[in-house]
Amino acid sequence: MLAALLPLLAALLVAAPEASARTEAVDAVPTATLAEVTGFGANPSNLRMYLYVPDRVTADPAVLVAVHWCTGSGPDMYNGTEYDTLADQYGFIVIYPSVTRSSKCFDVSSPQALKRGGGSDPVGIKSMVDWVTRTYGADTGRIFATGISSGAMMTNVLLGDYPDVFAAGAAFSGVPFGCFATTDGSEWNSACAQGTVTRTAQQWGDIARAAHPGHTGPRPRVQLWHGIEDDVLRHPNLGETIKQWTNVHGVGQTPAATDTPQSGWTRTRYGGTGDRAPVEAISLQGVGHNLYSHGMAARVLTFFGLDSDGPAPQPQPGACKVTVTTDAWNTGLTASVTLTHTGSASMNGWQLGFTLPAGQTITNGWGAAYTPASGAVTATNATYNATLAPGASVGIGYQANHTGSSAAPGAFTLNGAA
């Protein structure tokens, strides 16, 4: 009998210290207050880690990395935003990285920072995430980042370096991934800050993809905020960042939805029309660089899906089937299009994109509004057929003139995605 028990006793003796260490680690971080964590892992640039753990943490909690601005600190980000009170409400954990270099700016410029595992600040922040994931059994599918100014730029860097770690990010007054790159050791890139660095969407996308060239999985969703009167990181950077992340996601640069959620705000969504579109951008009229204000954090949480009171995720763009039949004569044709929603949740609003063969021009249509009349056309839902339940179909169509080719379009996009 004793011989049979020896392997079990040995296993218990090995496992006990690990379980004890995990308990001690959790107990060492007081709840409902900002606490510093040391010895969290690889930290090549000597960042400090501050952590907020609410009294009530959900099972398998989500983790939010909240990144401060230049001259700021982790405690400043904690005091200047309401993520801690929202964590109390929804049970997630907040990490506040803090720079120790004299500028108090995050490194978003060096070659090391712009490469997965290359070194500098992103490696230290990744270590913080890993520490929280191990210690609290966090949900690795719900890791998020948000930041302001330098922190916004770092948010974009984290999404580029670690697309397999972060599910989404929200950047307030930032620039595209790689826009601030320098090779002389400088932390500042004046051309980028002034909004004079312009590239094609493909070029920006390639820069972001090069940070982790082996990644083939999903990419983090991105929410972007920018003041039109920003005189530090000028407003054209918003358009360049939209180019980058729409290209990375493979969705069109034409908004799938545009609205005004608040006076002076223009919100555009790409690749989807709901609160969790692949890319969302909010441009603020009459607002400068310091645009963050109370209430914006709640909108970030809705975009992330951390707000349990928020709407269900939108169906993935491209969850559809399209069939087309044409009836042609000498100089004209009629096309009948059937769009079938194959996603798992209702779609509220849709735009079907396609390119007409050369020589075709739409003269009238039904079931949707068609713009422009030739070339790359977008068919936008009518009021009566805007909502599509899972499995539902809608029939639309158009009449067109042609100068030879009466073929149907060969490819389609739904809400900007193929």
VOKE-563604 format. One line per 8 residues: number of its first residue (from 1); their letters; for each residue x, y, z of C-alpha. Coordinates in pm, whole numbers. Example, Ala and Ser with C-alpha at 12.3 -4.5 7.8 and 13.67 -1.06 7.14 Angstrom:
<sites>
1	AS	1230:-450:780 | 1367:-106:714
</sites>
This chain:
<sites>
1	MLAALLPL	0:0:0 | 279:246:93 | 456:170:-233 | 141:252:-426 | 102:586:-247 | 460:704:-300 | 408:835:-659 | 99:1032:-548
9	LAALLVAA	284:1183:-250 | 574:1279:-473 | 339:1450:-720 | 175:1646:-439 | 510:1761:-306 | 607:1887:-652 | 274:2060:-722 | 228:2224:-382
17	PEASARTE	498:2492:-411 | 364:2602:-754 | 9:2638:-623 | 137:2822:-316 | 341:3060:-527 | 37:3143:-742 | -173:3218:-435 | 97:3435:-284
25	AVDAVPTA	134:3628:-610 | -238:3706:-617 | -246:3796:-248 | 57:4023:-293 | -140:4264:-514 | -406:4447:-312 | -741:4495:-480 | -931:4816:-553
33	TLAEVTGF	-613:5025:-547 | -319:5092:-778 | -31:4858:-694 | 317:4822:-841 | 441:4482:-957 | 813:4409:-985 | 1000:4114:-1130 | 731:4050:-1390
41	GANPSNLR	967:3921:-1660 | 1184:4041:-1948 | 1201:4420:-1933 | 1484:4554:-2152 | 1390:4922:-2115 | 1327:4919:-1740 | 955:4999:-1750 | 756:5000:-1428
49	MYLYVPDR	435:4800:-1402 | 129:4923:-1217 | -180:4711:-1180 | -542:4766:-1087 | -737:4460:-977 | -1100:4518:-876 | -1248:4356:-567 | -1457:4133:-787
57	VTADPAVL	-1273:3984:-1083 | -1471:3780:-1333 | -1372:3422:-1407 | -1108:3420:-1682 | -1092:3801:-1675 | -1013:4028:-1966 | -700:4244:-1947 | -669:4606:-2059
65	VAVHWCTG	-330:4773:-2109 | -371:5151:-2059 | -68:5341:-2191 | 17:5697:-2083 | 124:6005:-2279 | 468:6173:-2300 | 573:6328:-1965 | 309:6110:-1798
73	SGPDMYNG	327:5789:-1597 | 126:5482:-1514 | -21:5649:-1203 | -107:5955:-1416 | -298:5733:-1660 | -474:5569:-1366 | -575:5905:-1218 | -662:6069:-1550
81	TEYDTLAD	-894:5803:-1692 | -1188:5604:-1559 | -1075:5254:-1655 | -1042:5156:-1288 | -1405:5239:-1209 | -1515:5056:-1523 | -1303:4759:-1412 | -1496:4764:-1083
89	QYGFIVIY	-1817:4743:-1283 | -1717:4478:-1536 | -1450:4274:-1357 | -1150:4311:-1588 | -789:4389:-1488 | -597:4701:-1594 | -221:4723:-1654 | -62:5071:-1649
97	PSVTRSSK	293:5057:-1796 | 517:5345:-1691 | 826:5481:-1867 | 1142:5554:-1666 | 1352:5725:-1938 | 1383:6102:-1895 | 1140:6198:-2172 | 868:5978:-2022
105	CFDVSSPQ	777:5892:-2385 | 735:5536:-2506 | 976:5403:-2765 | 778:5384:-3089 | 1074:5478:-3310 | 1360:5231:-3276 | 1403:4925:-3498 | 1387:4714:-3182
113	ALKRGGGS	1044:4848:-3088 | 900:4792:-3434 | 969:4419:-3446 | 806:4138:-3254 | 1038:4039:-2970 | 1293:4294:-3090 | 1340:4457:-2752 | 1260:4789:-2584
121	DPVGIKSM	917:4883:-2446 | 692:4638:-2633 | 880:4342:-2486 | 835:4476:-2132 | 464:4537:-2187 | 423:4186:-2330 | 589:4053:-2012 | 334:4243:-1804
129	VDWVTRTY	51:4084:-1999 | 204:3740:-1958 | 244:3793:-1582 | -122:3889:-1542 | -235:3602:-1762 | -40:3351:-1553 | -129:3500:-1218 | -501:3555:-1268
137	GADTGRIF	-586:3296:-1532 | -684:3575:-1772 | -861:3506:-2100 | -590:3520:-2367 | -859:3595:-2625 | -955:3918:-2448 | -635:4121:-2417 | -676:4486:-2520
145	ATGISSGA	-468:4803:-2542 | -551:5172:-2533 | -338:5483:-2507 | -318:5859:-2542 | -60:6043:-2760 | 266:5852:-2705 | 48:5580:-2557 | -168:5585:-2869
153	MMTNVLLG	140:5535:-3083 | 244:5249:-2854 | -103:5099:-2886 | -55:5078:-3263 | 294:4935:-3213 | 161:4664:-2981 | -109:4569:-3232 | 155:4541:-3505
161	DYPDVFAA	416:4356:-3299 | 176:4120:-3123 | -133:4063:-3341 | -169:3720:-3183 | -185:3869:-2831 | -418:4169:-2860 | -779:4138:-2968 | -830:4512:-3025
169	GAAFSGVP	-687:4855:-2952 | -808:5213:-2913 | -566:5496:-2995 | -630:5861:-2894 | -423:6112:-3096 | -174:5873:-3250 | 4:5794:-3576 | 33:5481:-3793
177	FGCFATTD	254:5191:-3691 | 607:5269:-3811 | 537:5635:-3894 | 763:5754:-3612 | 1049:5521:-3712 | 1400:5666:-3684 | 1748:5520:-3726 | 1954:5781:-3543
185	GSEWNSAC	1836:5708:-3192 | 1596:6003:-3186 | 1258:5957:-3020 | 1090:6223:-3235 | 997:6220:-3603 | 894:6571:-3708 | 772:6476:-4055 | 532:6220:-3911
193	AQGTVTRT	419:6451:-3632 | 339:6722:-3887 | 131:6480:-4091 | 350:6501:-4400 | 436:6129:-4418 | 195:5978:-4670 | 198:5628:-4816 | -42:5402:-4999
201	AQQWGDIA	-263:5170:-4798 | -59:4874:-4925 | 268:5035:-4814 | 133:5110:-4466 | -9:4761:-4440 | 323:4606:-4541 | 502:4806:-4270 | 267:4671:-4003
209	RAAHPGHT	281:4314:-4134 | 662:4320:-4140 | 668:4345:-3759 | 552:3982:-3737 | 583:3841:-4089 | 496:3487:-3981 | 152:3580:-3852 | -138:3444:-4059
217	GPRPRVQL	-423:3460:-3806 | -682:3726:-3727 | -575:4086:-3674 | -674:4312:-3384 | -966:4547:-3442 | -874:4915:-3418 | -1056:5223:-3288 | -896:5561:-3371
225	WHGIEDDV	-969:5903:-3217 | -823:6231:-3346 | -891:6602:-3305 | -906:6801:-3627 | -716:7090:-3463 | -438:6867:-3327 | -114:7070:-3356 | 117:6807:-3202
233	LRHPNLGE	37:6496:-3406 | -161:6652:-3687 | -496:6528:-3812 | -373:6385:-4149 | -222:6103:-3942 | -574:5976:-3883 | -630:5920:-4254 | -294:5747:-4289
241	TIKQWTNV	-373:5519:-3992 | -709:5430:-4146 | -528:5336:-4466 | -296:5110:-4270 | -543:4912:-4064 | -807:4876:-4336 | -535:4729:-4556 | -416:4498:-4278
249	HGVGQTPA	-775:4378:-4232 | -833:4349:-4605 | -1137:4577:-4602 | -1221:4874:-4821 | -1129:5233:-4743 | -1484:5346:-4821 | -1676:5363:-4493 | -1942:5098:-4444
257	ATDTPQSG	-2117:5343:-4211 | -2085:5710:-4119 | -2267:5885:-3835 | -2245:6160:-3573 | -2260:6001:-3226 | -2213:6341:-3062 | -2217:6701:-3184 | -1893:6777:-3367
265	WTRTRYGG	-1794:6411:-3400 | -1778:6222:-3728 | -1754:5845:-3690 | -1667:5620:-3982 | -1664:5241:-3973 | -1483:5014:-4215 | -1550:4648:-4288 | -1864:4649:-4074
273	TGDRAPVE	-2147:4873:-3959 | -2182:4788:-3590 | -2006:4874:-3266 | -1730:4621:-3327 | -1631:4686:-3686 | -1274:4592:-3784 | -1176:4962:-3801 | -1356:5257:-3645
281	AISLQGVG	-1243:5621:-3659 | -1380:5924:-3472 | -1277:6270:-3591 | -1355:6558:-3352 | -1430:6906:-3484 | -1267:7199:-3300 | -1063:6968:-3075 | -684:6965:-3040
289	HNLYSHGM	-430:6712:-2921 | -560:6667:-2568 | -890:6521:-2677 | -953:6256:-2413 | -1250:6336:-2190 | -1475:6160:-1943 | -1712:5919:-2109 | -1483:5818:-2392
297	AARVLTFF	-1358:5515:-2199 | -1711:5371:-2195 | -1715:5395:-2576 | -1380:5215:-2585 | -1525:4935:-2375 | -1822:4901:-2609 | -1585:4872:-2905 | -1382:4611:-2719
305	GLDSDGPA	-1690:4420:-2609 | -1603:4459:-2240 | -1928:4641:-2175 | -2169:4361:-2088 | -2458:4596:-2156 | -2338:4662:-2509 | -2480:4509:-2826 | -2379:4167:-2952
313	PQPQPGAC	-2090:4155:-3196 | -2177:4226:-3555 | -2156:3933:-3796 | -1821:3907:-3964 | -1817:4109:-4285 | -1821:3881:-4586 | -2068:3638:-4421 | -2280:3626:-4734
321	KVTVTTDA	-2352:3456:-5062 | -2422:3651:-5381 | -2581:3519:-5699 | -2636:3723:-6017 | -2827:3656:-6335 | -2828:3887:-6638 | -3062:3930:-6933 | -2890:4121:-7213
329	WNTGLTAS	-2981:4271:-7548 | -2788:4474:-7809 | -2693:4774:-7595 | -2845:4703:-7257 | -2894:4448:-6983 | -3087:4376:-6667 | -2911:4218:-6367 | -3091:4044:-6081
337	VTLTHTGS	-2883:4011:-5764 | -2965:3796:-5461 | -2774:3865:-5139 | -2802:3592:-4873 | -2682:3657:-4519 | -2492:3349:-4398 | -2375:3488:-4063 | -2508:3392:-3720
345	ASMNGWQL	-2645:3729:-3600 | -2878:3985:-3755 | -2718:4247:-3978 | -2851:4601:-3945 | -2744:4788:-4254 | -2541:4662:-4552 | -2341:4781:-4850 | -2266:4551:-5141
353	GFTLPAGQ	-1964:4650:-5350 | -1877:4528:-5699 | -1705:4647:-6016 | -1897:4669:-6342 | -1721:4539:-6654 | -1582:4813:-6878 | -1844:4985:-7087 | -2137:4922:-6852
361	TITNGWGA	-2329:5212:-6696 | -2625:5173:-6460 | -2931:5367:-6574 | -3168:5267:-6293 | -3193:5020:-6010 | -3420:4879:-5742 | -3382:4751:-5386 | -3073:4966:-5322
369	AYTPASGA	-2907:5298:-5402 | -2625:5256:-5657 | -2326:5494:-5663 | -2147:5570:-5886 | -2314:5450:-6208 | -2002:5281:-6349 | -1670:5138:-6237 | -1651:5040:-5868
377	VTATNATY	-2015:5055:-5755 | -2161:5043:-5403 | -2521:4929:-5357 | -2654:5059:-5024 | -2962:4909:-4861 | -3302:5074:-4882 | -3486:5159:-4560 | -3721:4862:-4588
385	NATLAPGA	-3450:4595:-4639 | -3171:4723:-4415 | -3206:4441:-4160 | -3112:4089:-4261 | -3169:3799:-4024 | -2936:3496:-4040 | -3025:3294:-4346 | -3240:3572:-4496
393	SVGIGYQA	-3204:3691:-4855 | -3276:4019:-5030 | -3328:4067:-5401 | -3198:4380:-5573 | -3115:4465:-5930 | -3025:4721:-6190 | -3057:4806:-6557 | -2747:4913:-6746
401	NHTGSSAA	-2625:5018:-7087 | -2322:4838:-7229 | -2086:4879:-7523 | -2007:4515:-7579 | -1964:4324:-7252 | -2286:4215:-7085 | -2114:4005:-6819 | -2210:4011:-6454
409	PGAFTLNG	-1966:4139:-6190 | -1725:3866:-6087 | -1647:3962:-5724 | -1829:4131:-5439 | -1762:4287:-5102 | -2007:4308:-4811 | -1953:4612:-4587 | -1604:4651:-4729
417	AA	-1484:4291:-4693 | -1453:4033:-4969
</sites>
